[in-house]
């Protein structure tokens, strides 16, 4: 390797995230930061503002992480969609505890979420599936997500079979595909600062509201 990984570092210089100016409602702050992320995309800095790493834990206690896209915030829950038979789906069936990480690194920001996942109603999954591009709809039928396959040709053949099956008609949502709503009990906002003295404000759910505190970096 030609790079000295131990020497790699950036000294951050973001605006301070302060308790007396932060809103009491974490969703207000999250939505403001999400708008900033979309604005960064317009400037060519952040290609996927809604990309979020979701971490699950299997029945055997083994953690795993992967990136999905945030598709809504409904009733205070973060909504994502996936194959229910995928590894993440199997993990969530065994253990609904989940963590999310929004890494808006060009803005020197991160948001961590911890909470519990539950399947969204079928009609909500149907409504979202109907908005997906046809190719993505066919892919949901063709791909047994997270399962080992013999070759790329096998996957391409499954896609071609789905194309033929639904040729000339709408593509319905497969029963094995749908949404999860992650209801948070913790939301942490991280803003980079010089000398690694980063700002970290953590909101914890408290009854019907939230309490906020500062964490050491």
Backbone torsions as a table, in degrees:
resi	resn	phi	psi	omega
1	UNK	NA	135.7	-175.2
2	UNK	-91.0	-9.0	-176.6
3	UNK	-102.5	143.1	175.3
4	UNK	-88.9	95.7	-175.4
5	UNK	-63.5	-35.4	-178.9
6	UNK	-64.2	-23.5	-177.9
7	UNK	-92.0	-6.1	-177.5
8	UNK	-74.6	124.4	176.6
9	UNK	-166.7	154.2	173.2
10	UNK	-126.3	136.9	175.8
11	UNK	-93.5	113.5	-174.0
12	UNK	-75.3	162.6	-175.4
13	UNK	-151.0	40.2	-177.9
14	UNK	-77.7	165.6	173.0
15	UNK	-64.1	150.3	179.9
16	UNK	-70.1	144.9	173.7
17	UNK	-105.5	107.0	-169.3
18	UNK	-115.9	147.4	-178.2
19	UNK	-61.7	-37.7	-173.6
20	UNK	-78.5	-10.2	175.7
21	UNK	-113.6	-11.9	178.4
22	UNK	-75.7	141.1	178.7
23	UNK	-69.4	156.3	176.9
24	UNK	-72.3	-20.7	-179.5
25	UNK	-99.9	115.7	-177.2
26	UNK	-63.2	-26.9	179.8
27	UNK	-67.4	-32.0	176.4
28	UNK	-62.4	-44.8	178.4
29	UNK	-68.4	-41.9	179.8
30	UNK	-60.1	-45.7	-178.5
31	UNK	-63.9	-36.8	177.4
32	UNK	-64.9	-43.1	178.9
33	UNK	-68.1	-36.0	177.8
34	UNK	-64.1	-40.0	175.6
35	UNK	-61.3	-39.7	176.3
36	UNK	-62.7	-36.4	179.0
37	UNK	-66.5	-40.2	176.7
38	UNK	-65.9	-38.5	177.3
39	UNK	-63.7	-36.8	177.3
40	UNK	-65.1	-34.5	175.8
41	UNK	-62.6	-41.0	179.2
42	UNK	-61.8	-27.7	178.2
43	UNK	-89.5	3.8	178.0
44	UNK	78.5	18.8	-175.8
45	UNK	-96.7	-24.6	-168.7
46	UNK	-143.4	97.6	-172.2
47	UNK	-68.3	-29.0	-175.1
48	UNK	-129.8	81.9	-177.7
49	UNK	-61.0	-28.5	-176.2
50	UNK	-94.4	3.1	178.6
51	UNK	-65.7	135.1	-178.8
52	UNK	-144.8	135.4	175.3
53	UNK	-82.9	125.7	177.5
54	UNK	-111.5	128.7	-178.6
55	UNK	-114.8	132.3	-179.9
56	UNK	-126.4	169.3	178.7
57	UNK	-130.4	129.4	-178.0
58	UNK	-73.8	172.2	177.3
59	UNK	-61.1	-24.8	179.3
60	UNK	-88.6	2.2	178.4
61	UNK	85.3	15.4	-178.4
62	UNK	-94.6	122.4	-179.5
63	UNK	-82.6	153.3	172.8
64	UNK	-151.6	152.3	-177.0
65	UNK	-133.4	150.8	175.3
66	UNK	-159.9	165.2	-177.6
67	UNK	-98.9	133.4	173.2
68	UNK	-129.3	-176.1	179.0
69	UNK	-115.7	134.3	174.6
70	UNK	-70.8	129.2	-177.4
71	UNK	-116.5	6.2	176.1
72	UNK	162.0	160.6	170.9
73	UNK	-124.9	107.4	-173.4
74	UNK	-122.3	128.1	179.7
75	UNK	50.8	39.3	178.1
76	UNK	76.4	9.7	-179.6
77	UNK	-114.4	142.0	178.2
78	UNK	-85.1	125.5	-171.9
79	UNK	-107.7	130.0	174.7
80	UNK	-133.0	162.3	-179.7
81	UNK	-127.6	149.0	-176.5
82	UNK	-166.2	179.8	171.7
83	UNK	-82.7	122.4	-178.1
84	UNK	-64.8	-21.7	-179.6
85	UNK	-91.5	0.9	178.3
86	UNK	-70.2	174.8	178.2
87	UNK	-60.0	-43.3	-179.9
88	UNK	-64.7	-36.8	177.3
89	UNK	-64.7	-42.0	178.2
90	UNK	-66.4	-39.9	177.8
91	UNK	-60.9	-46.0	-176.6
92	UNK	-68.3	-28.7	175.4
93	UNK	-66.4	-32.1	-178.7
94	UNK	-88.3	-31.7	-175.4
95	UNK	-151.9	104.4	-174.7
96	UNK	-76.0	-3.1	177.2
97	UNK	-66.9	135.9	-173.7
98	UNK	-148.1	154.3	174.3
99	UNK	-128.9	144.6	177.2
100	UNK	-120.4	149.4	174.6
101	UNK	-138.7	115.2	171.7
102	UNK	-93.4	115.2	-178.4
103	UNK	-105.8	88.5	179.1
104	UNK	-94.6	66.9	-168.2
105	UNK	-66.2	-36.6	176.5
106	UNK	-61.0	-22.4	176.9
107	UNK	-95.0	3.0	-178.4
108	UNK	58.2	42.7	-177.7
109	UNK	-136.0	149.3	169.7
110	UNK	-139.4	151.8	170.8
111	UNK	-129.8	126.1	175.4
112	UNK	-105.9	140.5	177.7
113	UNK	-130.4	134.8	170.9
114	UNK	-125.0	136.8	-179.0
115	UNK	-174.8	-154.1	-174.8
116	UNK	-128.4	136.5	-177.8
117	UNK	-102.2	144.2	173.7
118	UNK	-144.1	148.3	178.6
119	UNK	-63.7	141.6	174.9
120	UNK	-80.1	162.2	177.7
121	UNK	-58.8	149.2	-176.7
122	UNK	-58.5	-38.1	-178.1
123	UNK	-66.6	-30.0	176.1
124	UNK	-70.0	-41.0	176.1
125	UNK	-64.1	-40.3	177.4
126	UNK	-59.5	-45.6	-176.8
127	UNK	-63.8	-42.7	179.1
128	UNK	-69.4	-42.4	-178.4
129	UNK	-57.6	-36.9	-178.5
130	UNK	-65.3	-20.5	-179.9
131	UNK	-88.4	-9.7	-175.9
132	UNK	-74.0	150.7	172.9
133	UNK	-56.9	148.0	-176.8
134	UNK	-56.8	-38.3	179.8
135	UNK	-60.9	-39.8	178.0
136	UNK	-69.2	-35.9	176.4
137	UNK	-62.1	-44.7	179.4
138	UNK	-64.9	-36.9	179.1
139	UNK	-62.1	-32.8	178.1
140	UNK	-64.4	-30.3	176.2
141	UNK	-81.3	-33.5	-172.6
142	UNK	-80.9	-30.7	-171.3
143	UNK	-101.6	119.5	169.3
144	UNK	-85.6	80.0	-166.7
145	UNK	-52.3	135.2	177.5
146	UNK	78.3	-7.6	178.2
147	UNK	-84.7	148.7	-180.0
148	UNK	-75.5	134.6	178.9
149	UNK	-122.1	161.6	-173.8
150	UNK	-75.0	-31.9	-175.1
151	UNK	-169.2	167.8	173.5
152	UNK	-63.1	-37.4	-180.0
153	UNK	-59.9	-35.5	178.4
154	UNK	-64.5	-42.5	178.2
155	UNK	-65.9	-42.4	179.3
156	UNK	-63.8	-36.7	177.4
157	UNK	-65.9	-38.9	178.1
158	UNK	-64.9	-38.0	178.2
159	UNK	-66.7	-43.5	178.4
160	UNK	-61.4	-37.6	178.1
161	UNK	-65.6	-38.2	176.9
162	UNK	-66.5	-40.4	176.7
163	UNK	-58.0	-45.1	-178.6
164	UNK	-68.6	-39.5	-177.8
165	UNK	-60.6	-39.1	-174.4
166	UNK	-108.3	16.5	-178.9
167	UNK	-58.8	128.9	176.6
168	UNK	83.3	2.9	-178.8
169	UNK	-140.8	176.0	177.0
170	UNK	-70.9	155.5	176.6
171	UNK	-101.7	112.8	179.7
172	UNK	-76.3	160.6	176.0
173	UNK	-72.4	129.8	174.2
174	UNK	-67.3	148.9	178.5
175	UNK	-61.9	-24.9	-175.9
176	UNK	-88.2	9.9	-175.6
177	UNK	-129.0	134.5	179.5
178	UNK	177.4	-164.9	-171.3
179	UNK	-106.3	159.1	170.4
180	UNK	-124.9	143.3	172.7
181	UNK	-110.7	122.0	179.4
182	UNK	-98.5	111.2	178.5
183	UNK	-91.9	115.6	-173.4
184	UNK	-83.5	147.8	166.1
185	UNK	-113.8	-3.6	177.9
186	UNK	-149.0	133.9	173.3
187	UNK	-135.6	122.6	-179.3
188	UNK	-118.0	133.6	178.2
189	UNK	-108.8	131.3	-175.7
190	UNK	-122.9	124.6	177.3
191	UNK	-123.2	122.5	-177.5
192	UNK	-64.3	142.8	179.0
193	UNK	-138.2	160.8	179.6
194	UNK	-60.0	154.0	174.7
195	UNK	59.0	25.9	178.7
196	UNK	64.0	20.5	178.0
197	UNK	-93.9	59.5	-171.7
198	UNK	-68.2	151.2	173.4
199	UNK	-85.9	130.1	176.8
200	UNK	-134.7	113.0	174.9
201	UNK	-110.5	126.5	-177.8
202	UNK	-113.4	128.5	173.6
203	UNK	-104.3	128.0	174.6
204	UNK	-115.2	138.1	178.1
205	UNK	-66.4	135.7	-179.6
206	UNK	-140.0	100.7	-175.2
207	UNK	62.7	-124.5	178.9
208	UNK	-93.2	3.7	-178.2
209	UNK	-128.2	-154.6	-176.3
210	UNK	-138.4	147.6	169.2
211	UNK	-113.3	144.3	-175.9
212	UNK	-118.5	140.5	175.6
213	UNK	-147.4	160.1	179.0
214	UNK	-96.4	137.5	176.5
215	UNK	-106.6	144.2	173.2
216	UNK	-67.0	144.5	-180.0
217	UNK	-74.4	NA	NA
